[in-house]
Amino acid sequence: MDVDTRLLRYFVAVTEEGTLTGAAQRLFVSQPALTKQIRRLEDDLGVRLFARSRSGMALTEAGREFASRVPALLDGWDEAVRATGRAAHVLRLGFLDAGAAGAVPEVIADFRRARPEWRVELRQFDWSDPSAGLGRGEVDAAVVRLPFPGQENYTVRELFAEERGVLLPARHPLATRETVEFHELWDEPFVAAGAETGAWREHWLGTEERDGEHPVRIGAVTSRPDEWLGAVAGGCVALAPASAARYHSRPDVVFRPVHGLSPSRVGLARPRRRRDEVVLDALLRAVSRRLSGGAPERADAGVEPLTREG
């Protein structure tokens, strides 16, 4: 019997989160889709892995036995994939948007000249996966915007911060202003990422900066820049980093700075691996230096350093 490793990752997430809702947010998938995949795994195995109740998902005896073995299987598979990449001299770096990635292509070009035997693949992901491929094991590291779901499972180094502003329809009354106060936007319909993106979605809705008496109005849900801009042109508003004004523009949409919002933080994230990978470490150090403007590297509180010696 063959089992898709994706199903094993789904199983581990449900086991660790204890609920389908929490696991779906961590995996950036919808809850119905996750439920379907867990049932598929159970059907493939011919056993019930979970006892379902209103309080969550409890492992059955068979589920506990399976859970004791799956992490080692996945660790072995992941190491095989990494070893294959190292043997082929390929590194994969994910990112979400050009404003966050900045000079990364230049860093990669320099890296290729210094190490011509290595190939670096720069992969862009849409906003349905704020981990930029890390959550699905598709990249070795990623330039991400913080916070993102599952962030605590990775080594994360903050690189820089940029102000958040708002994208408005050009005909909007606030579009004539030089700056906007956040409270002036509270009753506007916002463009949002999918609910499965959790804390990332909430950050880009400004949930923490609201007063609790003005719930967010969702006017559209999108995962791609073209859809995002189209929803704004159609009458919604959207919070965006300042770099959006350079990289995403159209004549019927304007960007305005916003007072009353915390900045967007950009970080470099990678899995917490048990062995050093010298070439990947060298690439990430170069990316970190370039994106942070040469400032001293700083890890998030409670998170181990990006690179380790020894």
C-alpha positions in Angstrom: 0.0 0.0 0.0 1.3 3.5 -1.0 0.5 6.5 1.2 0.9 10.1 0.2 3.4 11.8 2.5 1.0 14.8 2.5 -1.6 12.7 4.3 1.0 11.8 6.9 1.7 15.5 7.5 -2.0 16.2 7.8 -2.3 13.4 10.4 0.6 14.8 12.4 -0.9 18.3 12.3 -4.3 17.1 13.6 -2.6 15.0 16.3 -0.5 18.0 17.5 -3.3 20.6 17.3 -6.1 18.4 18.7 -8.7 19.9 16.4 -9.4 20.0 12.7 -9.8 23.8 12.9 -6.4 24.4 14.4 -4.7 21.9 12.0 -6.4 23.4 9.0 -5.1 26.9 9.9 -1.6 25.5 10.4 -1.7 23.7 7.0 -3.4 26.5 5.1 -6.2 24.3 3.9 -9.9 24.4 4.4 -11.4 22.3 7.2 -13.7 20.3 4.9 -10.7 19.5 2.7 -8.7 18.4 5.7 -11.5 16.2 7.0 -11.7 14.5 3.6 -8.0 13.8 3.6 -8.0 12.3 7.1 -10.8 10.0 6.1 -8.9 9.0 3.0 -5.9 8.1 5.1 -8.1 6.1 7.5 -9.7 4.3 4.5 -6.2 3.5 3.0 -5.1 2.1 6.3 -8.4 0.3 7.0 -8.6 1.6 10.6 -10.0 4.6 12.6 -7.2 6.8 13.7 -9.4 9.4 15.5 -12.4 9.4 17.8 -14.3 12.6 16.8 -16.2 14.6 19.4 -17.3 18.2 19.9 -14.2 18.8 22.1 -11.8 17.7 19.3 -10.0 14.8 17.8 -8.7 12.1 20.1 -6.4 9.4 18.9 -7.7 5.8 19.0 -5.4 3.0 20.1 -4.5 2.4 16.5 -4.0 6.1 16.1 -1.6 6.3 19.0 0.4 3.5 17.5 0.5 5.2 14.2 1.4 8.5 15.7 4.4 7.0 17.5 5.9 6.0 14.1 4.9 8.7 11.6 7.3 11.5 12.8 10.3 9.2 12.2 9.0 8.3 8.8 8.6 11.9 7.8 12.0 12.9 9.2 13.5 10.2 7.1 11.7 11.3 4.0 12.5 15.0 4.6 16.2 14.1 5.0 16.1 12.1 1.9 14.7 15.0 -0.1 17.3 17.4 1.4 20.1 15.0 0.7 18.9 14.6 -2.9 18.8 18.4 -3.2 22.3 18.7 -1.8 23.5 15.9 -4.2 21.9 17.8 -7.1 23.3 21.1 -5.8 19.8 22.7 -5.7 18.5 25.1 -3.0 14.9 26.3 -3.0 14.0 29.7 -1.6 10.4 30.8 -1.2 8.9 34.3 -1.1 5.5 36.0 -1.2 5.9 39.4 -2.7 8.6 41.4 -4.4 8.5 44.1 -1.7 9.6 41.6 0.9 12.1 39.8 -1.3 13.8 43.0 -2.4 17.3 42.4 -3.5 17.2 38.6 -3.2 17.6 38.0 -6.9 20.8 40.0 -6.8 22.0 38.0 -3.8 21.3 34.8 -5.8 23.2 36.1 -8.8 26.2 36.8 -6.6 25.9 33.4 -5.0 25.8 31.6 -8.4 28.9 33.4 -9.5 30.7 32.4 -6.3 29.4 28.8 -6.4 28.6 28.0 -10.0 28.1 24.3 -9.2 24.9 25.2 -7.2 21.5 26.2 -8.6 19.1 28.4 -6.5 15.4 28.3 -7.3 13.4 31.3 -6.2 9.8 30.3 -5.9 6.9 32.7 -5.4 3.7 31.6 -3.5 0.4 33.3 -3.2 -1.3 34.4 0.0 -3.1 31.1 0.6 0.3 29.9 2.0 1.9 32.7 4.1 4.8 30.3 4.9 5.9 30.6 1.3 6.2 26.9 0.9 7.7 26.0 4.2 4.5 24.5 5.6 4.3 22.0 2.7 8.0 21.2 2.7 8.4 22.7 -0.8 11.4 25.0 0.0 14.5 25.0 2.1 13.9 28.5 3.5 11.6 31.5 2.8 11.4 35.2 3.0 8.1 35.7 4.9 6.0 38.4 6.4 5.3 38.0 10.1 3.3 36.6 11.8 2.4 33.5 9.8 0.6 30.3 11.0 3.0 27.7 12.4 5.8 30.3 12.8 6.7 28.7 16.1 7.8 25.6 14.3 10.6 27.4 12.4 13.8 29.3 13.0 12.9 32.9 12.2 15.1 35.9 11.9 13.5 39.3 11.6 15.2 41.3 8.8 13.4 44.7 8.5 10.1 46.4 9.0 8.1 48.6 6.7 5.0 50.7 7.4 1.6 49.5 6.5 -0.8 51.7 4.6 -4.0 51.2 2.7 -5.0 50.7 -0.9 -8.1 52.7 -1.8 -10.3 53.0 -4.9 -9.1 56.2 -6.7 -12.7 57.6 -6.3 -12.8 57.0 -2.5 -13.2 60.2 -0.4 -10.1 59.4 1.6 -8.0 59.0 -1.6 -7.4 62.8 -1.7 -5.8 62.7 1.7 -2.0 62.5 2.2 -2.5 60.2 5.2 -5.4 58.3 6.8 -6.1 57.4 10.4 -6.9 53.7 10.8 -10.1 54.3 12.7 -11.4 56.1 9.6 -11.3 52.7 7.8 -13.0 50.6 10.4 -16.4 50.5 8.7 -15.0 49.9 5.2 -15.3 46.5 3.4 -11.8 44.9 3.5 -10.1 42.5 1.2 -9.0 39.5 3.2 -6.9 36.4 2.7 -8.6 33.0 3.3 -9.7 32.1 6.8 -7.2 29.2 6.9 -4.3 31.7 7.0 -5.2 32.5 10.6 -3.0 35.1 12.3 -1.6 36.3 8.9 -5.1 37.2 7.8 -5.9 39.0 11.1 -2.7 41.0 10.8 -3.7 42.3 7.4 -7.1 43.2 8.6 -5.7 45.2 11.5 -7.6 43.2 14.1 -5.3 44.0 17.0 -5.5 47.7 16.3 -9.3 47.9 16.4 -11.3 48.9 19.4 -13.4 45.8 19.6 -16.6 47.7 18.8 -16.1 47.7 15.1 -15.8 44.2 13.7 -14.1 43.7 10.4 -16.3 43.8 7.3 -15.1 41.4 4.7 -15.8 42.6 1.2 -13.8 40.1 -0.7 -11.5 37.1 -0.2 -8.4 36.8 -2.5 -5.1 35.1 -2.7 -3.4 36.8 -5.6 -2.3 40.4 -6.3 -4.4 40.8 -9.4 -7.6 39.7 -7.6 -6.6 41.9 -4.6 -6.2 45.0 -6.8 -9.4 44.2 -8.6 -11.3 44.0 -5.4 -10.0 47.4 -4.3 -10.9 48.9 -7.6 -14.3 47.5 -7.2 -14.9 49.3 -3.9 -13.1 47.5 -1.1 -10.0 48.7 0.8 -6.9 46.6 1.7 -4.0 47.1 4.1 -0.7 46.8 2.4 3.0 47.3 3.0 4.5 50.6 1.7 6.3 48.7 -1.0 3.0 47.8 -2.6 2.9 51.3 -4.1 6.0 50.4 -6.1 5.2 46.8 -7.1 1.4 46.8 -7.4 -0.2 49.7 -9.2 -3.2 50.5 -11.5 -4.8 53.8 -12.3 -8.0 53.2 -10.4 -6.2 52.3 -7.1 -4.2 54.5 -4.8 -1.9 53.9 -1.8 -2.0 56.1 1.3 0.0 55.8 4.5 -2.1 55.0 7.6 -1.6 56.2 11.2 -2.4 53.8 14.0 -1.0 50.6 12.6 2.0 48.6 13.6 4.5 47.9 10.8 4.8 44.8 8.6 7.9 42.8 9.7 9.8 40.7 7.1 11.7 37.7 8.2 13.8 34.8 7.0 12.5 31.4 8.1 13.8 27.9 7.8 13.0 24.5 9.4 14.7 23.7 12.6 17.0 21.0 11.3 19.3 18.8 13.3 22.4 19.2 11.1 24.1 22.1 9.7 23.9 22.7 5.9 26.9 24.8 5.1 25.9 26.0 1.6 22.3 26.9 2.6 23.7 28.7 5.7 26.0 30.7 3.4 23.1 31.7 1.1 20.9 32.7 4.0 23.6 34.8 5.7 24.0 36.7 2.4 20.2 37.2 2.1 20.0 38.3 5.7 22.9 40.9 5.3 21.4 42.3 2.1 17.8 42.6 3.2 18.6 43.9 6.7 20.9 46.6 5.2 24.0 45.2 6.8 22.5 45.6 10.3 23.5 43.0 13.0 21.4 39.8 12.7 18.7 39.5 15.3 16.6 36.5 16.0 13.0 36.7 17.3 12.8 36.4 21.1 12.7 32.7 22.1 13.8 31.5 18.7 17.2 30.0 18.0 19.6 31.8 15.7 19.3 31.4 12.0 22.7 29.7 11.7 24.7 27.8 14.2 28.4 27.1 14.4 29.9 23.8 15.1 
